[in-house]
Amino acid sequence: MSTPAGVTAPSAAPVADTNRSGSRALFAVCAATLLVLMNYTAPVAVLPQTARSLGAGLTTQTWLINAINLGLAATLLVAGSLGDDFGRRRIFRVGLALLAASTVGAAVAPDAGTFIAARVTQGVASAAILAVGLGLLAHTFHTHQGRAHATALWASMIGAGIAVGPLAAAALTALSSWRWLYLLLAALAAVLAATGGRLLAESRAERAARIDVPGVLTLGTALALLLIAVTLGRAGWLRPAVLIPLGLSVLLLAAFVATEARTRAPMLDLALFRRSDFRVATIGALFTGLAALGPSTVLPTLVQRLIGVSALGAAGLAFVWAGASYVVSNQLRHHGTRFAPTRQLALGFALTAAGYLTMLGYAGAHSWARTIPGLLISGAGSGLLNAALARLAVASVPPDRVAMGSGANNTARYVGASLGVAASITVASSLLPAGQTGGFSAHGADAVLLLGSGLAVLGAAAALIRRRATAPALA
């Protein structure tokens, strides 16, 4: 197939790892990833203030956090396929422009429904940026060392965004309003969208472009229904309002698998699951969302509600966790190739579990200080997980499937995060003492930590089971 003007196919000579264009591409992708994660975590430390401003109850508050996960999980795979087909730089810039517009929508939202709709759209925009970002780096950095350096820096931006987002939101809320952070992020996204064309080289896969409409509809609807069921489950799992969307979700997921197996241009090539390293990457991403992102996203709200810490104080605790994640991921730029990513996954999950167990009892003791050691330990684990998954997402797929591989990896991560957030809020709000009819409890806070620890152990076990098959190829 001929390559259109201005588009570089994978067969073209890749950009050298150390030249100026490589540095520009790395800056653009990392800056956009930082903006995405700052947007993602913006409501975490100011959820009570945001909920009061929008008139949101407890169930609706779950959607204030989880709506962006819905947009991410439903569209990451199709965004990756669109990047491979129509050009990764093009989809990257479209994602940034949509992120700017939807973030303005969140800033001016008059009610919870409008805010949730804006957050879902932010998720769609973020999916485009994340899915093709790793693909752009894989095209730019073609040596093993160069890719390890670039993906580790990309992973460190996840930690940096999670660290800075809640802190900036809390600071601006204390000064004026939580809405100002969204306006600032929208402006930065617009600037990056306008300059991205000069910072990035276009790349695409050498195959005809075709949108997998049945795959988009079945997967997107299935994930939306699954999240609805899990979110509503806090009021009772055997109600029709929960069982009907849950059953429909299972049926649609089965239809998605059947559709992808038959179509000539699937948005997820099921043949990738024959590769053991791809299976490890996908399972590892799912458990990272469940165990690392889910409980950690809910923790700042629990600390505010149960201990009385201010929004800025809760953001500071989130900064401790995410700061540790950033430092570890950033250090792996220099040492990442010395360790097999499957070993990094296992160690990351082990540290996550250990950190959570260290924090047990903090709510009952009314002590935010008791969370600090656990936040540092679990944050370091998150840094290992992010760096390992970034390497696996690129290394576990063929060169013309890098955006699809990134999309699959991030889809699993944010599906896990959606389920983890919903499950954590459900657990924290269900174990109430006698006479308490709403809110959270100290027993519920401990149960969230135990849930996260158990899921992290399962994630470590899954990584170790496949280590022998994947470590030699990726070490």
C-alpha positions in Angstrom: 0.0 0.0 0.0 1.4 3.4 -0.8 2.0 5.9 1.9 0.2 9.3 1.7 2.3 12.4 1.7 3.5 13.5 5.1 2.8 10.1 6.6 5.6 7.8 7.7 4.9 4.1 7.6 6.6 1.7 10.0 8.8 0.5 7.1 10.4 4.0 6.7 13.6 4.7 8.5 12.8 5.5 12.1 13.9 8.6 13.8 17.1 8.4 15.6 16.8 8.0 19.4 19.0 10.9 20.3 18.2 13.7 17.8 16.2 16.8 18.3 13.0 15.4 16.8 13.1 12.6 19.3 13.3 15.1 22.1 10.4 17.1 20.7 8.3 14.0 20.4 9.1 12.9 23.9 8.2 16.3 25.3 4.9 16.5 23.4 3.7 13.0 24.4 4.9 13.3 28.1 3.3 16.8 28.4 0.0 15.5 27.1 0.1 12.5 29.4 0.7 14.8 32.3 -2.4 16.9 31.4 -4.5 13.8 31.0 -3.6 12.5 34.5 -4.0 15.9 36.1 -7.5 16.0 34.6 -8.1 12.4 35.7 -7.3 13.1 39.3 -8.7 16.7 39.5 -11.8 15.8 41.6 -10.1 13.3 43.9 -9.1 15.7 46.8 -12.0 18.1 46.3 -14.8 15.7 45.8 -16.9 16.9 48.8 -16.6 20.5 47.6 -17.4 19.6 44.0 -20.3 17.4 45.1 -21.8 20.3 47.2 -21.4 22.7 44.4 -23.2 20.4 41.9 -25.8 19.0 44.3 -24.5 15.4 44.0 -25.4 12.6 46.4 -23.2 9.6 47.3 -24.0 7.4 44.3 -23.7 10.4 42.0 -20.3 11.2 43.6 -19.1 7.8 42.3 -19.9 9.0 38.8 -18.1 12.3 39.4 -14.9 10.3 39.7 -15.7 7.3 37.5 -17.2 9.1 34.5 -13.8 9.7 33.0 -13.0 6.0 33.4 -16.1 5.2 31.3 -15.0 7.3 28.4 -11.4 5.9 28.7 -12.4 2.3 28.9 -15.0 2.5 26.1 -12.8 4.2 23.5 -9.1 3.3 24.2 -9.1 0.4 21.8 -10.8 2.2 18.9 -8.6 5.2 19.5 -5.5 3.0 19.1 -6.9 1.4 15.9 -7.7 4.8 14.5 -4.2 6.0 15.2 -2.7 2.9 13.4 -5.1 3.5 10.5 -5.5 7.2 10.0 -2.3 8.6 11.6 -1.1 8.7 15.2 -0.2 12.3 15.2 -3.6 13.3 13.7 -5.5 11.3 16.4 -3.2 12.7 19.1 -4.0 16.3 18.1 -7.7 15.6 17.8 -7.6 14.2 21.3 -6.0 17.3 22.7 -8.5 19.6 21.0 -11.4 17.5 22.4 -9.7 17.5 25.8 -9.6 21.3 25.8 -13.3 21.6 24.8 -14.6 19.1 27.3 -12.5 20.5 30.1 -14.1 23.9 29.6 -17.4 22.0 29.8 -16.5 20.6 33.2 -15.4 24.0 34.4 -18.7 25.7 33.6 -21.0 22.8 34.4 -24.1 24.0 36.3 -25.1 20.6 37.7 -23.9 17.1 38.2 -25.3 15.7 34.9 -23.5 18.2 32.8 -20.3 17.7 34.7 -20.5 13.9 34.3 -21.2 14.3 30.6 -18.1 16.5 30.3 -16.0 14.0 32.3 -17.1 11.1 29.9 -16.0 13.3 27.0 -12.7 14.0 28.8 -12.3 10.2 29.0 -12.8 9.9 25.2 -10.2 12.6 24.5 -7.8 11.1 27.0 -8.2 7.7 25.3 -7.0 9.2 22.0 -4.0 10.8 23.7 -2.9 7.7 25.7 -3.6 5.1 23.1 -1.5 6.8 20.4 1.1 8.3 22.7 3.0 5.1 23.2 2.7 4.4 19.5 4.3 7.7 18.7 7.2 6.9 21.0 7.6 3.4 19.6 8.0 4.9 16.2 10.4 7.5 17.3 12.6 5.4 19.5 13.6 2.2 17.8 16.4 0.8 20.0 15.7 -1.3 23.1 17.5 1.2 25.3 15.8 4.2 23.7 12.4 2.7 24.1 13.0 1.8 27.7 14.2 5.4 28.5 11.2 6.9 26.7 8.5 4.6 28.1 9.9 5.0 31.6 9.7 8.8 31.3 6.2 8.4 29.9 5.2 6.2 32.9 6.7 8.8 35.3 4.3 11.4 33.9 1.4 9.2 35.2 2.8 9.5 38.7 3.5 13.2 38.2 0.0 13.9 37.0 -1.6 12.0 39.8 0.6 13.9 42.3 0.1 17.4 40.9 -3.6 17.2 39.9 -5.2 16.9 43.3 -2.7 19.3 44.9 -3.5 22.0 42.2 -7.2 21.4 42.5 -7.1 21.7 46.3 -5.0 24.9 46.2 -7.2 26.6 43.7 -10.3 25.5 45.6 -8.9 27.1 48.8 -8.1 30.3 46.9 -11.2 30.6 44.8 -13.0 27.6 43.2 -12.3 24.0 41.9 -13.4 25.2 38.5 -10.3 27.2 37.9 -8.1 24.1 37.5 -10.2 22.9 34.6 -9.9 26.3 32.8 -6.1 26.2 33.2 -5.8 22.6 32.0 -8.1 23.5 29.0 -5.8 26.3 28.0 -2.7 24.1 28.2 -4.4 21.4 26.2 -5.3 23.9 23.5 -1.8 25.2 23.2 -0.4 21.7 22.9 -2.9 20.7 20.3 -1.9 23.8 18.2 1.8 23.1 18.5 1.7 19.3 18.2 2.0 19.3 14.4 5.5 20.8 14.6 6.7 18.6 17.5 5.6 15.2 16.1 6.2 13.1 12.9 3.2 11.3 11.5 3.2 7.5 11.5 0.6 4.9 10.7 0.3 1.2 10.0 0.6 -0.2 6.4 -2.9 -1.4 5.9 -6.2 0.0 4.7 -8.1 2.3 7.1 -11.4 0.9 8.3 -13.4 1.6 11.4 -14.7 -1.5 13.3 -18.2 -0.1 14.0 -19.7 -3.3 15.5 -16.6 -3.7 17.7 -16.9 -0.1 18.9 -20.6 -0.4 19.7 -20.5 -3.8 21.4 -17.4 -3.1 23.6 -18.4 0.5 24.5 -21.9 -0.4 25.5 -20.8 -3.5 27.4 -18.3 -1.6 29.5 -20.8 1.2 30.1 -23.4 -1.3 31.4 -20.8 -3.1 33.5 -19.8 0.1 35.2 -23.5 1.1 35.8 -24.1 -2.3 37.4 -21.1 -2.1 39.7 -21.9 1.5 40.7 -25.5 0.7 41.5 -24.5 -2.5 43.4 -23.8 -0.6 46.6 -27.5 -0.5 47.2 -28.0 -4.2 46.7 -26.6 -6.7 44.1 -29.7 -8.7 43.5 -31.9 -5.9 42.3 -33.1 -5.8 38.7 -31.4 -2.4 38.3 -28.1 -4.2 38.8 -28.7 -7.7 37.3 -30.2 -6.4 34.0 -27.2 -4.2 33.0 -24.8 -6.8 34.3 -26.4 -9.6 32.2 -26.5 -7.4 29.1 -22.9 -6.5 29.6 -21.9 -10.2 29.6 -23.9 -10.8 26.4 -22.4 -7.8 24.7 -18.8 -8.8 25.7 -19.4 -12.2 24.1 -20.8 -10.5 21.0 -17.7 -8.3 20.9 -15.4 -11.4 21.0 -17.4 -13.1 18.2 -17.3 -9.9 16.1 -13.6 -9.4 16.5 -12.9 -13.0 15.5 -14.8 -12.6 12.2 -14.0 -9.2 11.0 -11.0 -8.6 8.6 -10.0 -5.3 10.4 -10.7 -5.7 14.1 -10.0 -3.0 16.6 -8.5 -5.7 18.8 -6.7 -8.5 17.0 -7.6 -11.6 19.1 -4.5 -13.3 17.8 -2.5 -11.1 20.1 -3.7 -13.1 23.0 -1.7 -16.1 21.7 1.4 -14.1 22.8 2.1 -14.8 26.5 3.7 -11.4 27.0 0.6 -9.7 25.7 -1.6 -11.7 28.1 0.7 -10.7 31.0 0.6 -7.1 30.0 -3.2 -7.1 29.8 -3.8 -9.0 33.0 -1.2 -6.8 34.8 -2.9 -3.6 33.6 -6.3 -4.9 34.8 -5.0 -5.6 38.3 -3.1 -2.3 38.3 -6.4 -0.5 37.9 -8.2 -2.7 40.4 -5.5 -2.8 43.1 -3.4 0.4 42.7 -5.7 3.0 41.1 -9.1 2.1 42.6 -8.4 2.2 46.4 -5.8 5.0 46.0 -8.3 7.2 44.2 -10.9 6.8 47.0 -8.4 7.2 49.9 -8.3 11.1 49.9 -12.1 11.3 50.2 -12.0 8.8 53.1 -9.3 10.7 54.9 -11.4 13.9 54.6 -14.7 12.4 55.7 -13.4 10.1 58.5 -10.5 12.1 60.0 -11.5 15.7 59.0 -8.4 16.5 57.0 -8.8 19.5 54.7 -8.9 19.2 50.9 -5.3 20.6 50.7 -4.2 18.0 53.4 -5.8 15.2 51.5 -4.1 16.4 48.3 -0.8 16.4 50.1 -1.3 12.7 51.0 -2.1 11.9 47.4 1.1 13.8 46.5 3.1 11.5 48.8 1.8 8.4 47.0 2.1 9.7 43.5 5.4 11.4 44.2 6.9 8.1 45.2 5.4 6.6 42.0 7.0 9.3 39.9 10.5 9.0 41.5 10.6 5.2 41.0 9.3 5.4 37.4 11.8 8.1 36.5 14.7 6.2 38.0 13.8 3.2 35.8 14.7 5.3 32.8 18.3 4.6 33.7 18.0 1.0 35.0 14.8 -0.3 33.5 16.5 -2.7 31.0 18.3 -4.5 33.7 15.0 -6.1 35.0 12.4 -8.1 33.2 9.1 -6.2 33.2 7.3 -9.3 34.6 9.5 -9.2 37.7 8.8 -5.5 38.0 5.1 -6.2 37.9 5.4 -8.9 40.7 7.4 -6.6 42.9 5.1 -3.6 42.2 2.1 -5.6 43.3 3.9 -6.9 46.3 4.8 -3.3 47.4 1.2 -2.2 46.8 -0.1 -4.9 49.1 2.5 -4.2 51.7 1.7 -0.5 51.7 -2.0 -1.0 52.1 -1.5 -3.4 55.0 0.8 -0.8 56.7 -2.1 1.7 56.6 -4.6 -0.5 58.4 -6.2 1.2 61.4 -5.5 4.8 60.3 -9.2 5.8 60.3 -10.0 4.2 63.7 -7.0 6.0 65.2 -7.9 9.3 63.6 -4.3 9.6 62.4 -3.5 10.7 58.9 0.2 10.3 59.8 -0.2 6.5 59.9 -0.9 6.6 56.2 2.5 8.1 55.2 4.7 5.0 55.3 2.1 2.9 53.5 1.6 5.6 50.9 5.4 5.7 50.2 5.6 1.9 49.9 2.5 1.5 47.7 3.5 4.6 45.6 6.8 3.0 44.9 4.9 -0.1 43.8 2.8 1.9 41.5 5.9 3.4 39.9 7.2 -0.1 39.2 3.8 -1.1 37.7 3.5 1.9 35.4 7.1 1.5 34.0 6.7 -2.3 33.5 3.3 -1.9 31.7 4.6 0.9 29.4 7.5 -1.4 28.3 5.2 -4.4 27.9 2.5 -2.5 26.0 5.1 -1.7 23.3 7.2 -4.9 23.3 4.4 -7.4 23.4 2.9 -6.5 19.9 4.2 -6.3 16.4 5.4 -2.8 15.2 2.3 -2.1 13.2 0.1 -2.9 16.2 1.7 -0.6 18.8 -1.2 1.7 19.1 -3.6 -1.2 19.4 -1.4 -2.8 22.0 -1.3 0.5 24.0 -5.0 0.8 23.6 -5.6 -2.7 24.9 -3.3 -2.2 27.8 -4.8 1.1 28.9 -8.3 -0.2 28.4 -7.6 -3.0 30.8 -6.1 -0.5 33.3 -9.0 1.9 33.3 -11.7 -0.9 33.3 -9.9 -2.1 36.4 -9.8 1.4 37.8 -13.5 1.9 37.2 -14.3 -1.4 39.0 -11.8 -0.6 41.7 -13.3 2.8 42.5 -16.8 1.6 42.5 -16.0 -1.5 44.6 -14.0 0.7 47.1 -16.8 3.2 47.6 -19.3 0.3 47.9 -17.2 -1.4 50.6 -16.4 1.8 52.4 -20.1 2.8 52.6 -21.5 -0.6 53.4 -19.8 -1.5 56.7 -21.5 1.1 58.8 -21.9 0.9 62.6 -25.3 0.6 64.2 -27.3 3.8 64.0 -25.3 5.2 61.1 -27.4 5.4 57.9 -24.9 7.0 55.4 -21.4 8.0 54.7 -18.3 5.9 55.4 -16.8 4.1 58.4 -13.4 3.2 59.8 -14.2 -0.5 59.3 -15.1 0.3 55.7 -11.8 2.1 55.2 -9.9 -0.9 56.5 -11.9 -3.2 54.3 -10.9 -1.1 51.2 -7.2 -1.6 52.1 -7.7 -5.3 52.6 -9.5 -5.6 49.3 -6.7 -3.7 47.5 -4.1 -5.9 49.1 -5.9 -9.1 48.1 -6.2 -7.9 44.5 -2.5 -6.9 44.4 -1.5 -10.4 45.6 -3.5 -11.9 42.8 -1.8 -9.6 40.3 1.6 -10.6 41.6 0.7 -14.2 41.2 -0.5 -13.7 37.7 2.8 -12.0 36.7 4.9 -14.7 38.3 3.0 -17.5 36.6 4.0 -16.2 33.2 7.5 -14.9 34.1 9.4 -17.8 32.7 7.6 -17.4 29.3 8.2 -13.7 29.0 11.3 -12.7 30.9 13.9 -14.0 28.4 12.4 -12.1 25.5 12.0 -8.9 27.3 14.8 -8.7 29.8 
